[in-house]
C-alpha cells in the first residue's frame, strides 16, 4: 500500500480561491490602482502562494470529504470550497507555530517568517484565518448551516489558541513525570484534536447529517487528531527525514507524545536522566544523542500506542454512527496515514 497522495488539485484550488478573494478586495477601487495592486500582491499573495504550493498530505480535507460521505452527502462531494477552508485554517496555524517556535523549515523549505520576515508571515497567517471565514459565506449551503459552520470555526480557533498557550508555556523539563501524560493529551486535544474535529464536523453538517451522526464524526475527529499528533511526534524520532523536527522538539523541551510514553514506561531514574540530557542540549549532535536514547526505549512501544489510538478512533466511530456504514475506506485511510509518516 502506498502513502496517500495530496488531494487532486487542492493546492491549485487554494491559490485560486485566494487570488479570487484578493482581487475582489480591491476590484471596487475606481480607477484600480495598479501599483497598489502589485504591492498587495507581493506583500500578501506571494507568501500565501509560496506556503500553499508546498506539498502537504491534505489529510484534513480528506477527513472532511469522508465525513460528508458518511453523513449522507451526495456522490458529487462537498461544496468545493469547504476542503479549502479547513486547509487554509491549517496552513495559517502552521505559519503561526513556526513563528512562535522560530522553526527553520516547513515542508522542506525555509519557514515563511525566515523567508519573508516575521511581520509579513504573521500578517499572511492571520489573513488565511479570515479568508477561511470569507469562503464559508460563498458555499452553496442554507444560511442556518453556514451559521453553524461559523460557530464551529470560532470555537475551534479558540480551543487551538488555548492549546497553543499550553504548548508554549509548559516545558517537559519543568513538569513532574506524573503530570506529563495528562499535559500532552490536553494540549493535543485542544490543538490537533480540535482542528481534526472541525474537519469532520464541517463535512457532516454540510451534508445535512443528523445530530447523532455529526456528534459521532466530531468525536472521531478528536481521537483521530490524537493519533495524527502521535504519528507526527514519533516520526521526528523514528524517521531520519524528519529528524529536524525531532531536534526542534527536544531543544524547545516540547510536551510531545514520546515524552508522555517515556513518563509512563520508565522508572524515575531513567526518565530523569533523559530529561536532564534534554535540558543540557546545546548542539545538534547532543539532540541526536537524546533522540537516539528515546528511540531505543520507545521503538517497541510507540507503534503499538499509535495503532491503538487509531483503532480507538475507528471503534468509537463504529459505535457512534446512528446507521450502519461501510468503514473500509476509513480503515484504509488510517493504514495509509501510518505509512505516510515512516
C-alpha positions in Angstrom: 0.0 0.0 0.0 1.4 3.4 -0.9 1.2 6.6 1.1 -1.7 8.8 0.2 -1.1 11.5 -2.4 -2.4 15.0 -1.7 -5.9 15.6 -2.8 -6.0 16.2 -6.6 -5.9 19.9 -7.4 -6.1 21.0 -3.8 -3.1 23.3 -3.9 -4.4 24.9 -7.1 -7.8 25.4 -5.6 -6.3 27.0 -2.5 -4.3 29.5 -4.6 -7.1 30.1 -6.9 -9.6 30.9 -4.1 -7.1 33.2 -2.5 -6.5 35.1 -5.7 -10.2 35.5 -6.4 -10.9 36.8 -2.9 -7.9 39.1 -3.1 -9.0 40.6 -6.5 -12.4 41.2 -5.0 -10.9 43.2 -2.2 -9.7 45.9 -4.4 -11.9 45.5 -7.5 -14.2 48.2 -6.3 -11.4 50.8 -6.4 -12.1 53.3 -9.2 -10.0 53.6 -11.1 -8.0 50.5 -10.0 -4.6 51.4 -8.6 -2.3 49.0 -10.5 0.7 49.9 -8.5 -1.2 49.4 -5.2 -2.5 46.1 -6.5 1.0 44.9 -7.3 2.3 45.9 -3.9 -0.5 44.0 -2.2 0.1 41.0 -4.4 3.8 41.0 -3.4 3.2 41.5 0.3 0.3 39.1 0.7 -0.4 36.7 -2.1 3.3 35.9 -2.8 3.9 34.5 0.7 0.5 32.7 0.7 1.2 31.2 -2.8 4.6 30.0 -1.5 3.4 28.1 1.5 0.3 26.7 -0.2 2.3 25.4 -3.2 4.4 23.2 -0.8 3.0 19.7 -0.9 1.1 18.6 2.1 -0.8 15.4 2.9 -4.2 17.1 2.7 -5.5 14.7 5.4 -7.8 17.2 7.0 -9.5 17.9 3.6 -9.7 14.1 3.1 -11.3 13.7 6.5 -13.9 16.4 5.7 -14.8 14.6 2.5 -15.1 11.2 4.2 -17.4 12.8 6.8 -19.5 14.2 4.1 -19.9 10.7 2.6 -20.7 9.1 5.9 -23.3 11.7 6.8 -25.2 11.0 3.6 -23.9 13.7 1.3 -24.2 13.4 -2.5 -21.7 11.4 -4.5 -20.6 14.7 -6.1 -18.8 15.5 -2.8 -19.0 18.6 -0.5 -19.0 22.2 -1.8 -15.6 22.6 -3.4 -14.6 25.5 -1.1 -15.1 23.5 2.2 -11.9 21.4 1.9 -10.2 24.7 1.0 -11.5 26.2 4.3 -10.0 23.6 6.5 -6.7 23.5 4.7 -6.3 27.3 4.9 -7.0 27.2 8.6 -4.4 24.5 9.0 -1.8 26.3 6.9 -2.4 29.5 8.8 -1.8 27.7 12.1 1.4 26.2 10.8 2.8 29.7 10.0 1.9 30.9 13.5 3.5 27.8 15.0 6.7 28.3 13.1 6.9 32.0 14.2 6.4 31.2 17.8 8.9 28.3 17.7 11.3 30.1 15.3 11.3 27.0 13.2 13.9 26.8 10.4 11.9 24.7 7.9 8.4 24.0 6.9 7.6 21.3 4.3 11.3 21.1 3.3 11.8 24.8 2.7 12.5 27.8 4.9 9.7 28.7 7.2 7.7 31.7 6.0 8.9 34.1 8.7 12.6 33.3 7.8 11.9 33.8 4.1 9.7 36.9 4.1 10.3 38.3 7.6 8.1 37.9 10.7 5.7 40.8 10.0 4.7 39.6 6.6 4.5 36.0 7.7 2.3 36.9 10.7 0.0 39.0 8.6 -0.3 36.2 6.0 -1.2 33.7 8.7 -3.9 35.9 10.2 -5.3 36.7 6.7 -5.6 33.0 6.0 -7.8 32.6 9.1 -10.1 35.4 7.8 -10.1 34.1 4.3 -11.4 30.8 5.6 -14.4 32.6 7.2 -15.0 34.5 4.0 -15.1 31.3 1.9 -17.8 29.8 4.1 -20.1 32.7 3.0 -19.5 31.6 -0.6 -20.6 27.9 -0.1 -24.0 27.0 -1.6 -25.5 25.9 1.8 -28.6 27.1 3.7 -28.0 30.1 5.9 -28.6 28.2 9.1 -25.9 25.6 8.1 -23.4 28.4 7.3 -24.1 30.0 10.7 -23.4 26.6 12.4 -20.1 26.3 10.4 -19.1 29.8 11.5 -19.7 28.8 15.2 -17.8 25.6 14.7 -14.8 27.5 13.3 -14.8 30.2 16.1 -14.9 27.5 18.8 -12.1 25.6 17.1 -9.9 28.7 16.8 -10.4 29.5 20.5 -9.5 25.9 21.6 -6.5 25.8 19.3 -5.1 29.0 20.8 -5.7 27.6 24.3 -3.8 24.5 23.4 -1.0 26.6 21.8 -0.7 28.7 25.0 -0.2 25.5 27.0 2.3 24.2 24.4 4.3 27.4 24.6 4.3 27.9 28.3 4.8 24.4 29.8 8.1 22.7 29.3 8.7 19.0 29.8 11.9 19.8 31.7 9.8 21.7 34.3 7.0 19.2 34.6 6.6 16.3 37.0 6.8 12.9 35.5 3.4 12.0 36.8 1.9 15.1 35.0 3.4 14.8 31.6 1.0 12.3 30.0 -2.1 14.4 31.0 -0.5 17.6 29.9 0.4 16.2 26.5 -3.1 14.8 26.0 -4.7 18.1 27.0 -2.6 20.1 24.6 -3.2 17.6 21.8 -6.9 17.6 22.2 -7.1 21.4 22.2 -4.9 21.8 19.1 -4.7 18.9 16.7 -7.8 17.2 18.0 -9.9 20.4 17.7 -8.8 21.1 14.1 -9.4 17.5 13.0 -12.8 17.6 14.8 -13.6 20.7 12.8 -12.8 18.9 9.6 -15.1 16.0 10.3 -17.8 18.4 11.7 -17.8 20.7 8.6 -18.3 17.7 6.3 -21.0 16.2 8.3 -23.0 19.4 8.9 -22.7 20.4 5.2 -24.1 17.0 4.2 -27.2 17.5 6.4 -26.3 14.7 8.7 -28.5 14.2 11.8 -27.1 15.4 15.2 -26.2 11.8 16.2 -24.1 11.4 13.1 -22.5 14.8 13.4 -21.6 14.1 17.0 -20.1 10.7 16.2 -18.0 12.1 13.4 -16.9 15.0 15.6 -15.8 12.6 18.4 -14.0 10.5 15.7 -12.2 13.7 14.6 -10.8 14.4 18.0 -9.5 10.9 18.6 -8.1 10.8 15.0 -6.3 14.1 15.8 -4.6 12.5 18.8 -3.4 9.6 16.6 -2.2 12.1 14.0 -0.2 14.1 16.6 1.3 10.8 17.9 2.5 10.0 14.4 3.9 13.4 13.9 5.8 13.5 17.2 7.1 9.9 16.9 8.3 10.4 13.3 10.6 13.2 14.5 12.5 10.5 16.4 12.0 7.4 14.2 12.2 8.8 10.6 15.6 10.1 9.5 14.0 12.5 7.0 12.1 14.2 9.9 15.0 14.5 12.4 14.9 18.3 12.1 11.5 18.3 13.6 12.7 15.9 16.4 15.7 18.1 17.2 13.4 21.2 17.4 11.0 19.4 19.8 13.9 18.4 22.1 15.6 21.8 22.0 12.3 23.6 22.9 11.5 21.0 25.6 8.1 20.5 24.0 5.4 18.4 25.5 5.2 15.5 23.0 3.8 12.0 23.0 7.2 10.3 23.2 7.8 12.1 26.5 4.3 11.0 27.6 5.1 7.4 26.8 8.5 7.6 28.5 6.9 9.1 31.6 4.6 6.0 31.7 7.1 3.3 30.7 10.3 4.2 32.5 11.4 4.4 36.1 12.1 7.7 37.8 15.9 7.4 37.4 15.8 6.7 33.7 13.3 9.3 32.9 15.1 12.0 34.9 18.4 11.1 33.1 16.7 11.7 29.7 15.1 14.9 30.8 18.5 16.2 32.2 20.2 15.4 28.9 17.4 17.3 27.0 17.9 20.2 29.4 21.6 20.3 28.7 21.3 20.3 24.9 23.4 23.0 23.2 24.4 21.4 19.8 22.6 19.2 17.2 24.7 16.1 18.0 23.5 16.3 21.6 20.0 16.5 20.4 20.5 13.4 18.2 22.0 11.6 21.2 18.9 12.2 23.2 16.7 11.3 20.3 18.6 8.0 19.8 18.1 7.2 23.5 14.4 7.9 23.3 14.1 5.8 20.2 15.9 2.8 21.8 13.4 2.8 24.7 10.2 3.6 22.7 10.8 1.5 19.5 8.7 -1.4 20.8 6.1 0.9 22.4 5.4 3.8 20.1 3.9 1.9 17.1 1.6 0.0 19.4 0.4 3.2 21.1 -0.2 4.9 17.8 -2.1 1.9 16.3 -4.1 1.6 19.5 -5.2 5.2 19.2 -6.2 4.9 15.6 -8.1 1.7 16.3 -9.8 3.5 19.2 -10.9 6.3 16.9 -12.4 3.9 14.4 -14.1 1.8 17.1 -15.7 4.9 18.5 -17.0 5.8 15.1 -18.5 2.4 14.5 -20.3 2.6 17.8 -21.4 6.2 17.5 -22.9 6.2 14.0 -26.7 6.0 14.1 -26.8 4.0 10.9 -24.7 1.1 9.7 -21.9 2.1 7.3 -19.1 0.5 5.4 -15.9 1.9 7.0 -13.4 0.1 4.8 -12.3 3.3 3.2 -11.7 4.9 6.6 -9.6 1.8 7.7 -7.6 2.2 4.5 -7.1 5.9 5.2 -5.7 5.1 8.7 -3.3 2.5 7.3 -2.1 4.9 4.7 -1.7 7.7 7.3 0.7 5.5 9.3 2.7 4.8 6.2 2.9 8.5 5.3 5.0 9.2 8.4 7.6 6.4 8.0 
